[in-house]
């Protein structure tokens, strides 16, 4: 929980420290040093910029001093007009404008990144000065107890949660010498799990209700349960609630709250790709089988290879990924760092190590497809579907794809009785890196087999595997096995 950022941690990233305001807001009150533009015409002519003196007065020519300190800009015009017309009651027009305000220096201290004195105007926001100081210390500073101190007295206490949640913030008018003090962080709770706001939340009191936490954290859809862990007077405790019961619960300082979607849906969603009519996604009962889906999906007659249906599944992809990683790790463990006895053996091992490292790096970058072979000898296994399954219904094909270590990878028209080697010769033959005894055939249904063991069918892919460039027979065998794993999982002949 201590590693979580506090709620509001992204608030001070420079967005408030831009150009400071001119200070002339409607609520601004005049103070010594401010400047007032005065124009009068008619019975008397005046065109002057008047400065508010230390006593809070402006001196109007031919009229005398006028106290303006504490007035706002709306009150200023009426007061000046009344003063001039007290001497020149008729035939005088008056215009006033608060031209500029005195800058102020405000001290920012407490739990901020860069304490110091920062320049601004009286009407700049508290956020402006905090941003100038680098923001609140995320480890120790409070976002709920920020004091504005003047002449030793606290004139405002600001809670930034009101701004973060509702856009509301106190707007004190700063004076030169004011101090902003960020207090130490108060009691807090941690909120994690299926929420949009994983943060450490500071309490304004000693506790929060579940409903308040739900409002703060913004739950993701599907959340059903809440785990609350913490410590009470009688020791550590943990409680697990349905979300509906959590709203009335009380959460205390130091607790960790974990939201989770922990109710199994009775509906799954599967997707179709390939040759079919209708929608591509179907919502089915959790125990639905493949035959139920296929019975409900119309396909173009004479154009669909239904007997070559296959399926991609996330859990299968994860298993393939883990199996490949285990094989690569065993390869590294076996051959990298093995002891050598002679210089020649050392040089050989160095070359092998370089080969292995490059091969492993490339292999780890591949993404298994998760394809599950469900069609065997034109019979489709009626397996139970899982949420997220993607069922591929291929079109009938008249071609053969030739890829891997051949000179010109290409697709050609299928010809009955032609062997894999004949197709390869027609595509320019093997490359120098090819292992001409290691040729695979990938069926439309995802099955992978040795070309020596099968007769080709329309839609097959001929995959020529690379030769492992080593005289170490054990290494050649290990890498070849992994190459086959990769071909099955990704339909890629990874070159060496």
N, C-alpha and C positions, 0 to 999 in steps of 0.2 A: 504494500500500500504506500510505503514511503517513496517509492520510485515513481508514483503517478504524479503528473503535473497538477498544480492547483487549478481549479476552475477560474478562468480568466487569464491563464498563462500567456495566451497569444494576444492579449490586449495591447501591450506596449511594444510594438515593433516599428515605431517611428511614425505611425499614422496621425498622431496628435501634435507632433513637434514641428510641423511646417511653419510657415510664416505666421508670426503672432498677429492677433487681431488689432484693429486700430483702436479698440476700446470703446467705441461709440455705440453701445447698445441702448435700447430705450430705457432700461432700468438703471443706467449708469448715473451715479450721483457725483456732482462736481466737487473737486477738492483743490487745495492750493497747488499752483503750478499749471493748471489747465488754462487753455486759451480760448477766448470767445471772440468771434467776429461780430462787430456791431456796425450796422449801416442805418442812418436816419436821414430823411430828406423832407423838405417842406419848410416849416418854420425854423428848423435848425438842421445844419448839414454835419453829419458825423460819419466817418469811414475809418474805423480803427480796429486793430486786433488788441484786445484787452487780456491781460494776464491776471489770474486770480492770485492775490497776494497771500502772505502767510496768515493773515487774519480772516481769510475767506471772502475778501471783497474784490470787486473790480471797480476801477475809478472811471466814471463816465464823464468826458469833458463837458463843462458847463452845467453838469448835474451834481456830481459828487460821488462818494463811495456807495456801492450797493452790495449788500451781503448776498452771496450766491452759493456759498458752500453748503452742500447737502441737497441742493436742488437737482432734479433731473432735467434732461434737455427740453422736455415738454413744459416744465414750469419756468424755465429760464426766460423764454420769449415774453410771457405775460408779465413777469417781474420787471424786466427792463422797460417794456412798453409803459407800464404803470409809473415807473420812476421818471421817465422822460416827459410823459404827459402831465405829471405833477407840476412841472415847470412850464411846459409848452402845451397847454390843454387843447389847442386847436391847430389843425393843418400840419400834423406830423405823422409820417409813416415810419414804421420801425421794422427792421429785419435783424434777427440774431441767429448765430449758428455756433455750436460747440465745435471748434476747429480741430483741436487735438488734445490729448490727455497726457499726463506725465507717466512715463514708464515706471514700473515698480520692480524692486528686487525681492524675490521670495525665497526663503530658505526651505530646502527639501531635505529631510533627514529621517532617521529611523531605519527601517528595514527596506532600503532602496539600494539599487546597484551603485549609483554614483552620487552620494550626498553632496550638497553644495548650495550656492546661491545662484539663482537663475533669473534672468531678466524677462519681463513680460509686461502686459498691461493689466489694469485693475479688473477688466472683464474677461481675461483669459480663463479658460476652464482649469479645474484642478487636474484633469487628465493631461493638459498641455504641460504643466509643470512637472508632473510625475514622469511623463515621457522624456522630458528634458534630462531628468535624473536617471535615465536608463530603465525606468520601470520598477516594479516591486520585486524584491528578492523572492524568487519562487520557492525557495526552501524554507524561509523563515518569516516572510512578510505576510501581513494580513490584508485581504481584499475587502474586509468588512469593518475594520476599525481604522479609519484614516482621519486624523484630527487637523483642523485649521486653528492655529494658536495665534492670538494677538495680544500683545502686552501681558503675557503670562496667563491669559484666559483662553479656554477653548470656545471659539465662536461657532464652530460647525463640526459635526461628526458625519463622515460620508461612508456609506455602504455601497461598494461598487457592484454588488449583486443586483441592486435595483437598476443600474445602468445595463448590465449584461443581460438581464432577463426582460426588462420593460423599456429600456432606453431613458430611464429617469435618472437625473443627477442633480444634486444641489449646486447652485451657482453663486457662491459667495463673491462679493466684490473685494478683491485683494487690495491690501495697502502695502506700501513699502515697509519691509521688515517683518511681514507675516511669515509664519513657519508652518509648513506642512509636515506632519509627523505620521509615518506609517508604523503602526503598532506591530508587536509580535503576533504571528499567526495564532489564532485561538484553537479550540478543540475542533477536530475534523473527522470526517468519515471518508472511506474509499468506496467508489462505485465502479464496478467492472462488469464485463459480460456483454450481453446483447443490448447495448445502449449506444446512442449516438454521441454521448458525452461521457467518456471514461475519464473521470477526474477525481481529485481529492477535494471534497466540499467542506468548507469551513462553516461551523455552526455559529449562529448568532446567539444562541442560548446553550443549554446543556444537552439538548436533544432535538431530533427532527421526527416527524411522523412519516410513515411510509408514503402517504399521498404527496407530501412535500418533496420527497426524494424522487418519486416518479415524475413530478413536474420539472424538477431540475435536470434529470438525466436524459429525458426524451427517449423512451424505449423504442427498440426496433419492433417490427411487426412479428407476431407469433410468440412473444414472450408469455410464458405461462406460470413460471415459478420464481421464487426468490430465496436465496440462501443468505442468512445473516450470521456472521461469525464475529465474536468479540470476547470481552472479559467482563464478568460481573463480580459482585462481592464474593460469591461462592466459587469463583474460578472461571476458566474458559468455558464458552458455550457456543453452540451452533444450532440454528433453527431453520427449517425448510418450510416455506409457506407457498400455497397457491397465490397467484398475484392478487386475486380478489380479497384474500384475507390480509394481505400485507399492508393495505392502505391505512388500517387502524393501528398497526404496530408502531412501537417507539424504538428509534435507533439512537444510540448514544455515541459519545466521542470514542474514537478508536475502532469502531465497528467497521467491518468490510461487508459490503452488500453486493451480491452477485446475481444478476438477472439472467435467466436462461429460458430458451424455448424447449420445454421438457415434456411436451405432450405429443405422442406419435400421431401423425395424421392418418386417417383411414383412407386417404386418397393419394395416389401417385400420379405424376405427370411424365409421360414418355413422348418421344419425338420420332417422327418418321423422316427419312430422306431417301431420295431415289425416284423410282417410278411408281406413282400412285395417283389417285384422284382424291380431292377433298383437303381437309385441314392437315397441318403438319404436327399438331400437338393434340394429345388425348389425355383427359383425366379419367383414371380407371380406379376401381377398388384395389386396395393394397394387395389382395391375394390373386389379382388377375394374372392369367397366363398368356403366353405369346399367341396361342391359337385364337383366343377371344379377340385380340386386337386384329389379327390378320383376317378373321371372318368379317370384321366390321369395315375393312378398308377395301374399296374397289380399286382394281389395278387395270391398266390398259391390256386387253387381251392380245396375245401374240407378240407383246413387246417387253414383257417382264419375266426375269429369271427368278421366279418365286423359289425354286429349289436351291438358290444360292444366297438366300437371306442370311445376313449376319447381324451382330448386335455389338454396340460399343457401350461399355459400362465403367463408371468411375471407379468402382472398387477393384475391377480387374486391372485398370490402368495403374492404380496404386500398388497392386501386387506385382505387376510387371516392373514398375519403377523400383520397388524395393529389391526384387530379385536381381535386377541388373546392377543396382548399387552394391549388393552383397558380392556379386561376381567380380565387379571391378575392384572392390576392396581386397578380396582374396588375391586377385592378380597383383595388386600393389604389394601386399604383404609378402607374397611368395618371391617376387623377383626384384623388388627395390630394396637395396641395402643388404642383399645377401653377400656373405664374405667371398673373397677371391684369393687364389693362391699364387697366380703368376701375373706378370704384366700383360700378357696377351689375353688372359682370361678377364683381367680388369678392363681392358679396352673393349672387349666383347660385351661385358656387362654394362659398360657405359652406353654403348650403342643401343642395347636392348632397353635400358632404362629410359633413354630419350624416346624410343619408339613407344614404350608403354605409357609414359607421361602424356604424350600427344594424343595417343589413342584414348586414354581414359578421359582426358579433358573434353574431347569431341563427343565421346559416348555419353558423358554426363549432360551434355547440352541437348540430347535428343528427348523427345516427349513421347512416351508410349501411347498407343491409340486406345488400349483397353478393349480391343476387339475380341469378342467371344464367338467361337465357331459353333453354330447351332444347327447347321445342315450337314448331314452325313449320308452319303450315297442317296442323295435326293430325298432324304427323310428329314423333316424339321423337328428338332427336339422341342417339346411343349414345356419350356421352362417357365418358372414364375418370374414375372417382370419386377424390376426395382425402379424406384423413383430416379429420374434422370437418364434412364436408358435411351439410347438412340438406335433405332432399328433401320437397317439399310436394306431396301428392296431394289436390287440392281436391275438395270435394263438388260435385255438380251444383247449380247455383243457378238460382232463378227470379226473381232480383231484380237491380236496377240501383242502385248506390250513387252519390249525387250529393253532391259535397263541394267545398271550396275557396270561392271568392268568390261564393256564392249566399246568398239571404236565409235559407232554411231547409234546411240540410244534412239529408239523409234517404236512406233506402232505400225503393225503390218496386218494385212488381211489374213485371217485364219485359213489354212489349207489342211484338210484331213490327211493324216498319215505323215506329215512333216515333223521331224524331230526337233528337239530344242537346239541341238548343235547346228542343224540346217538353218534354222531361223537366225542363229548367231552369226553364221558365216554370211548370210545375206545382209546382215547389219554391219559388215566390215570386219567381223572376227573379234577375237579377244584383244584387250589391251595387254601391254607388257606386265601390268600389275595383276592380271587376272589369274585365278586358280581354276584352270579349265576342267578340273575334276570336281569342282564345288559349285554346282549350278542348282539353284532352287526354283521351284514353281510355286507361285502364289495364286490360289484359286480366288474366284470372285467372292466366295463365302468366307475368306480370310484364312483358310487353311494353308499352311506352308509345308512343302515336302520336297524331297530330293528328286531332281528331274529324271534320274535313272529309274525311279520306281513307278512313274506314272506316264500315262499318255496325255498329250495336251488336249485342252478343250477351248472352245471360243471363250474369250474373256480372261484367259490366264495371263499372268505376268511371268516372264522369264527373268530371273534375277541372278546375275553372275557375280559371285563373291570374290573379294580380293585375296591374293596370296599373302601370307604372313612372311615378311622379309627377315627370316631368322633361320639359322641351322639348329636351333635349340628345339628339339621335337616336342618337349614338354610344353614350352612356351607356345609353339605353333598350335598345339592341341587346345591349350587354355584359351588363347585368343580366338581360335576358330569357333569354339563353343559359345563364346560371348557374341561373336559376329552373328551366329545363328539366332541367339536370343534377341539381338537387335532387329534382325530381319523379321522375326515373328511379331515383335512388339510394335515395330514402326514401318515395316515394308521398305526398309532402307538397307542398301549394301554399303555400309560405312567403309570408305577407303582408308588405306593405311599409308 
